[in-house]
Amino acid sequence: MTTPSVQRSGPASSRTTAPAGAAVPAPSGPDPRLTSAVMADYRGCFGCGEEAAGGLRLRRTGVDDGAVTAEFDVRAELQGAPGLAHGGVLATAMDEVLGTAAWLLGKRYVTGRLETDYLAPVPVGSTVHLRAWCTGVDGRKAYLEGEGRVGGPDGPVAVRAAALFVEVPEEHFTRERVKHGHSTKERAN
Ligand SMILES: CCCCCCCC(=O)SCCNC(=O)CCNC(=O)[C@H](O)C(C)(C)COP(=O)(O)OP(=O)(O)OC[C@H]1O[C@@H](n2cnc3c(N)ncnc32)[C@H](O)[C@@H]1OP(=O)(O)O
């Protein structure tokens, strides 16, 4: 295990701050999505799916200095206030890149809590450069922080986030479908 050197201060509250002494694994574990039949229809993900009409189409670009990197383009349909990216879109992008960083720890996680700070407006037409890193794992709980920059990977920080992700078994993604009568087949029609 290595400690990512990227440790910038974020909006973390006590609920998204790892307890002292928590292990800080690097994002190098196997990607469980690649081995899971349940994830076969993941292309429909609103955050990163190629098949999600109107989605963010976030592109994962790698791992750099302990942080997962990604980017997405603020297309016109992602506008909120006139000329600017919708705040919910930016929160979604942070959720996606933080979630990716969590999953690359080698386990399946869902977002339990997401906190976001908006520091600068993000114009429609810009590309948002995202980074996310783990600040600690405590049992089933993984703590993540991240940021989104505009004007290039080293541009000003426009959005910051901190989150708590909770590890879940694979059944987490099937039992809710069963409970609510939802199936992949129905969704395809
Ligand atoms: C590559 C993939 C990228 C994916 C990116 C996108 C990620 C997502 O958007 S996931 C979808 C959104 N999230 C969800 O749908 C999750 C819905 N919530 C749930 O399913 C459940 O509430 C769940 C799994 C988070 C926790 O439930 P459960 O498994 O019963 O665990 P539970 O015992 O309540 O909590 C576990 C621990 O987490 C803590 N915890 C859970 N939620 C929170 C919260 N909101 N705030 C603080 N702590 C929390 C609990 O206090 C507990 O701590 P401790 O072990 O110290 O007592």
The ligand as a Gaussian input file, in Angstrom:
#p B3LYP/6-31G(d) Opt

LIG

0 1
 C      -17.244000       2.401000     -11.366000
 C      -18.450000       2.680000     -10.549000
 C      -18.689000       4.167000     -10.305000
 C      -19.972000       4.350000      -9.566000
 C      -20.205000       5.816000      -9.284000
 C      -21.633000       6.054000      -8.861000
 C      -21.852000       5.576000      -7.446000
 C      -23.273000       5.732000      -7.084000
 O      -23.889000       6.706000      -7.422000
 S      -23.989000       4.473000      -6.186000
 C      -25.717000       4.922000      -6.213000
 C      -26.071000       5.865000      -5.109000
 N      -25.972000       5.241000      -3.827000
 C      -26.888000       4.303000      -3.425000
 O      -27.797000       3.937000      -4.135000
 C      -26.693000       3.772000      -2.026000
 C      -28.053000       3.652000      -1.323000
 N      -27.828000       3.324000       0.101000
 C      -27.666000       2.021000       0.485000
 O      -27.791000       1.093000      -0.307000
 C      -27.321000       1.783000       1.936000
 O      -27.758000       2.870000       2.721000
 C      -25.785000       1.586000       2.151000
 C      -25.289000       0.380000       1.344000
 C      -24.990000       2.855000       1.719000
 C      -25.493000       1.376000       3.633000
 O      -26.400000       0.383000       4.107000
 P      -25.901000      -0.924000       4.889000
 O      -25.194000      -1.826000       3.940000
 O      -27.097000      -1.458000       5.607000
 O      -24.798000      -0.422000       5.893000
 P      -24.948000       0.453000       7.220000
 O      -24.724000      -0.474000       8.387000
 O      -26.185000       1.300000       7.220000
 O      -23.705000       1.425000       7.052000
 C      -22.369000       0.927000       7.047000
 C      -21.525000       1.974000       7.710000
 O      -21.556000       3.154000       6.859000
 C      -22.059000       4.266000       7.598000
 N      -22.920000       5.070000       6.714000
 C      -23.807000       4.613000       5.786000
 N      -24.395000       5.675000       5.175000
 C      -23.845000       6.795000       5.706000
 C      -24.032000       8.196000       5.480000
 N      -24.896000       8.647000       4.568000
 N      -23.294000       9.059000       6.207000
 C      -22.403000       8.612000       7.121000
 N      -22.174000       7.297000       7.391000
 C      -22.905000       6.411000       6.693000
 C      -22.867000       3.658000       8.741000
 O      -22.952000       4.543000       9.833000
 C      -22.045000       2.431000       9.063000
 O      -20.926000       2.815000       9.837000
 P      -20.379000       1.843000      11.023000
 O      -19.924000       0.576000      10.339000
 O      -19.258000       2.618000      11.626000
 O      -21.534000       1.622000      11.915000

